[in-house]
Amino acid sequence: MSAPTLDISVIIPAYCEEVGIAHTVTSVHEQLSAEGLSFEIIVVDNASTDETVRTVQDLHLSDVSVLVNETNRGKGWSVRRGMLDATGALRLHCDADCAPSLASLNIMRDLITAGADVVVGSRLGPGADIGQKQPLMRRAAGSSFQTLCRIILREPTRDRFCGFKLWKASAAEDVFSNLSLEGWTFDAEALALARRLGYGVVETGIVWADREGSRLSMLKVLFPVTRELLAARKNVKRVTSARGKEGVDRLSKPVDHVPGESRVTADPD
């Protein structure tokens, strides 16, 4: 790992986000500039078929770049590409509609300063401020996915798929260079792998507002997602086993974890 050259990198995966991407990128740029931080914003376009790339380029903002995937490789692949291309000491994975959550960034940075390696923005954690909740059916489906992840990966984070996570550079490079999933379920593998490698993972409530989006059918994706999570479990075990003694010696407590505390992990099998 090369020495970080910036305070923070913000990675924004995008697919056909021409309507809202300008607002998000501008909001991130304005906040980080106002705080006097050295930063970069990396938009990773996942082969959009609309004007997402042009919309970002037309902003003509310094410290903003666009990486364009030649083909649609999945959200996980896009985030991984941005994380490994970044040069910030901190690396924020921020969805294309994450502008409201920027109000919680400083709290997350404080948790990193206090000793956490990964801070998971959560819609379920204490202090969460939800401006617009997801529809009931979507929340029910989300709860089912969370339970499935907990059973297969033994990953205790309550809200794995909220698109607002802050990583130390060392943890980000270690985890994402060993990630196997390329689709939207990558978050579950990333957090499980981070814990198993010994990184402190903290979950904290954040400001969040839902937007209209896809409606996943649990029945349609149940078997593909189960296969992916089983493959992720196998990969987590492979990576951590290869580390030997320098592998895992702690498992951070979810939500109320105090950075610096630790406990011995259980074997995922």
Beta strands, then each sheet from edge to edge (+ up, - down):
strand 1: 6-14
strand 2: 39-45
strand 3: 64-68
strand 4: 88-94
strand 5: 118-122
strand 6: 129-132
strand 7: 164-168
strand 8: 201-205
strand 9: 207-209
sheet 1: 3+ 2+ 1+ 4+ 7- 5+ 8+
sheet 2: 6+ 9+
end
